[in-house]
Amino acid sequence: MHKPIVAIPADFREFDGNVWHGVPHQYVRAAVEGSGVMAFLVPALESGNDADAILDRVDGLLVSGSRSNVHPSLYGKVAVDSDGPFDPGRDATSLPLIRRALERGVPLLAICRGIQELNVALGGTLASEIHDVPGNWDHRKPDVPDLDIAYGIRQNVVIREGTCLASVLGAGSVQVNSLHRQAISRAAPRLAVEAVAEDGTIEAVSVIDAKVFAVGVQWHPEYWVGTDGPSSTLFAAFGDAVRAYAATKAG
Ligand SMILES: N[C@@H](CCC(=O)NCCCC(=O)O)C(=O)O
């Protein structure tokens, strides 16, 4: 059997005087070293990507975080400046891939922006600038140059009993990082809330009636794969689901 392949939708980014399709290395490293799979990046195209053609050729879908936000029009909201920055190519690539992966039973792990895309893809909505809500904790990325500090583990979330995530990480408290301004507002009907922060922010979901592993987390387990137990365990579980799916394709 070939080494399983996981598709990772890229961002459309501008820097160094050019435009690029890219995924931060931490996601690729976590897929390769944490899940034991190969990673293939999918360009962030507003048109031209065929979700089924991609999913025919891979064994899992890893939807990464990003500084950009899902365009509000995709969940019935009129965009305002604070909803940006936007990445229409990423939206147009990720959301169809998420929907088709779930329909086809392709394993899915969605992280940060990814859990927000999962929610929107299934009909949910997002809240912006959640740190402005009275009583909310500040979930934003710390404004520091050192990524180890920015991705530092600094938040307690509680995994609910009897959930998919509890079967992987155990129920109860787990310490995670936090780098987001938005969060799930109305959870899509097909999503089960699996973990919440102490201020009530939804921190993890799974897809009800999913054929295989289909989990979204608002934190960033990819960054500490290899050194943080829950991060490593989550990516190992995703890798196991990907290998099991690949084996079914091998016949
Ligand atoms: N843009 C969304 C999702 C946040 C996210 O994916 N953060 C990871 C990248 C952090 C960075 O590089 O700035 C939100 O803000 O909620």
The ligand as an SDF file (V2000), in Angstrom:
LIG
                    3D

 16 15  0  0  0  0  0  0  0  0999 V2000
   -8.4670   33.9680   11.2220 N   0  0  0  0  0  0  0  0  0  0  0  0
   -9.2330   33.1570   12.1350 C   0  0  0  0  0  0  0  0  0  0  0  0
   -8.5070   31.8530   12.3890 C   0  0  0  0  0  0  0  0  0  0  0  0
   -7.2700   32.0820   13.1840 C   0  0  0  0  0  0  0  0  0  0  0  0
   -6.1430   31.1360   12.8650 C   0  0  0  0  0  0  0  0  0  0  0  0
   -6.2610   30.1990   12.0750 O   0  0  0  0  0  0  0  0  0  0  0  0
   -4.9960   31.4280   13.4710 N   0  0  0  0  0  0  0  0  0  0  0  0
   -3.7800   30.7500   13.1070 C   0  0  0  0  0  0  0  0  0  0  0  0
   -2.8600   31.6630   12.3700 C   0  0  0  0  0  0  0  0  0  0  0  0
   -2.3540   32.7430   13.3130 C   0  0  0  0  0  0  0  0  0  0  0  0
   -1.5450   33.7860   12.5630 C   0  0  0  0  0  0  0  0  0  0  0  0
   -0.6090   33.4090   11.8140 O   0  0  0  0  0  0  0  0  0  0  0  0
   -1.8920   34.9570   12.7140 O   0  0  0  0  0  0  0  0  0  0  0  0
   -9.4610   33.8830   13.4580 C   0  0  0  0  0  0  0  0  0  0  0  0
   -8.7390   34.8650   13.7230 O   0  0  0  0  0  0  0  0  0  0  0  0
  -10.3170   33.4440   14.2360 O   0  0  0  0  0  0  0  0  0  0  0  0
  1  2  1  0
  2  3  1  0
  2 14  1  0
  3  4  1  0
  4  5  1  0
  5  6  2  0
  5  7  1  0
  7  8  1  0
  8  9  1  0
  9 10  1  0
 10 11  1  0
 11 12  2  0
 11 13  1  0
 14 15  2  0
 14 16  1  0
M  END
$$$$
